[in-house]
Amino acid sequence: MENAESYASLRARRGPNALLVQAVGLLAVRNGRALDIGAGPLNDSLFLLRAGLSVEAVDSDPHTLSLASELNDPRLTVVPADIRDVRITPNAFSLVVAIHVLPFLPRADLLRTLPAIIDGLSEGGILCCTFLGPDDSWAQHRPRMTFLSRSEVSGLLSGLQPIVFAERKFQGVNAKGEPKRWHVFRGILRK
Ligand SMILES: C[S@@+](CC[C@H](N)C(=O)[O-])C[C@H]1O[C@@H](n2cnc3c(N)ncnc32)[C@H](O)[C@@H]1O
């Protein structure tokens, strides 16, 4: 996921994810800090900035950094790194966004990284996240990615209070517009 064909380059300058729009609507105060993990094209980060939050956007794709320089907003900090190597400050963020990124971690890394992500939430903070399930078509041929059952996802998020927790299976397309079967869990949870 890098350079000319990276997700960030394919999907730049689009609107925010609908799940994130819903999550921001739940925030009592909108001038806190948000962490956008796997921020890619920065569409969600831009929405957060416009909503009044300051944003730390983590992505290992160099394209994210060049998109950030176009935005030129002092409230946006891009961390050009792998989330597995980032020390997430505990209790720091009123909102943590991890949309379409955690499944790209190998299972052991996901299991190790998710608790640190949750620790990063302040009390009452909101986690907005997605996971992929075993009926996703990538599960057949992407052994380094992680596909979780409903009970596994519930278990990993059990310390949080669910506000939205939805499972969907549908025929859709990938970032290049090619047909793909999706099996997605979408969650908004409060600490
Ligand atoms: C499918 S894209 C989703 C981007 C964005 N969250 C969105 O929904 O538009 C996944 C993004 O996660 C980034 N990514 C994948 N693995 C990562 C990792 N281990 N650490 C940081 N970023 C990662 C990729 O570079 C890519 O930009």
The ligand as a Gaussian input file, in Angstrom:
#p B3LYP/6-31G(d) Opt

LIG

0 1
 C       -7.579000       0.969000       3.361000
 S       -6.637000       2.373000       3.816000
 C       -7.799000       3.273000       4.854000
 C       -7.442000       4.727000       4.980000
 C       -8.411000       5.571000       5.820000
 N       -8.509000       5.109000       7.191000
 C       -9.754000       5.605000       5.188000
 O      -10.654000       4.883000       5.647000
 O       -9.917000       6.330000       4.195000
 C       -5.493000       1.728000       5.012000
 C       -4.423000       2.753000       5.384000
 O       -3.707000       2.244000       6.496000
 C       -2.316000       2.411000       6.276000
 N       -1.664000       1.350000       7.043000
 C       -1.706000       0.017000       6.819000
 N       -1.000000      -0.633000       7.746000
 C       -0.510000       0.326000       8.591000
 C        0.300000       0.278000       9.750000
 N        0.759000      -0.888000      10.235000
 N        0.627000       1.439000      10.362000
 C        0.179000       2.622000       9.879000
 N       -0.594000       2.727000       8.781000
 C       -0.926000       1.589000       8.137000
 C       -2.133000       2.322000       4.776000
 O       -0.957000       2.963000       4.361000
 C       -3.404000       2.992000       4.273000
 O       -3.245000       4.365000       4.083000

